[in-house]
């Protein structure tokens, strides 16, 4: 963002979006523009995106598989996002940190594979999710030589580089296939279980997660706000959830992570079920 944006530049975020994007953009004086996704499946609303573009729009942030929604954008949708970016001469910042964790019939799709996408796509990834190396602060960026050189200047002045002794571990991680697939398979199994359990809860609607390890639940059918729901779930059911309104465009949703044991998933949803059915 520091390498490609100026103060006052607007960036489209598919809302609800991971809230750190907001802070990053505001830190450099850029303006986050939250464009709600479709509520039934959390996929892009292209009419809304087109309507949100102004002369100040400079980039669109793509996060697929998505946190917090669990949506994985279809290849044709990524193609349409590229067409939109080409039409309005926008950067595409492609946060593909969850790319190895996809449960849909189609996989992660890079915007750079579509005509006009390569020269405007900045691909951001890392080891945190697919290799369970959260906290190691290891990542990568792919893009044009001009952008890469600018990023290098910024990073050299801010962090120099990641700790040298971590680099061989990162290389080894990239060679692992069986182990990472086992982990992905276990997440997929947990996804199936939590979806079936959540889908049976009264007053809650949840599209089936397609990737990452989150389920975003529409709780408006309970008559509670997401803040009230999360507070009462914590106090009365002893289950901690993330209220969606902490993220712009997330009002009426709560986020649940299934990056935990099957026992915790089953116990947690059982507590929610007992609590909701007692109301």
C-alpha positions, 0 to 999 in steps of 0.5 A: 500500500505504501508503495502504490498509494498516496494520501486521499486515494480510495481503495475498495474493500469487499465488506465485511473485510478483515479490519486491519486493512482499514488501519493500514490504509488510514495510516498512510492517509488512504481512504477505505471504501467498504462495498457490501458483498451479497448477503446470501453467499458473501460473493462480490456485488459487481453493481455495487462495486461499479457504483462505488468507483470515483476518480479517486479510486486507485485499488481494490483489495481481494481476499479469497479465500476470505476472512471473515466470510469463508467465501472463495470467489469463483474464477469467473468472478475474479475475471470480472474483478480484473475487467473492472480494474482494467476499465478503471485502471486500478491496482489489485492487491491480492491477499491470498494468505488462505489459498491452500485452504479451499473446500469448493470445487474450484481452487484459489484463482489469481487475478494475474492469470487474466488478460490485463491482470498481471501488470496490475496485480500485487500478490501477497501471501505467507506461511501463517495459515497453510503451513501453521507458522503464524507468528513467524512473520514470514511472507512474500509479495509478487508484482511488477519490477517497479513495485517490487523495487519500491517495496524493497526500499520501504522494507529495508528502511523499516525491518531490513528482513525477517530473521535469517535463521527462519529462512531455511524453515520457510524453504523446508515448509514449501517442500511439504505436501503430505503434511500440509494436505493432512492439515487442510483435510482436517480443516475441511472435515471440521468445516463440514461438521460446524456447518451442519451444526450451525445450520440447525440453530434457530434464528441463524443463517449461515452459507456453507464456508468455501475456504479458510477456517471461518463461518460467518453467521447471519443472526438477524433472525434471533432479533438481537444485534450482533453485539447483543448476541455476542455478549449474551453468548459469552455470558449465558452460553460461555461461547466467545464469538466475534461480532460482525459490526466490529468490521464495517459492513458486518452488522448482523453477523457473528464470526466463528473460527473452526481452527480448534479441536472437533471436541471444542466445535461440538461443545461450543455449538451445543452450548449455543443450541441449548442457549438459543432453544431456551430463549 
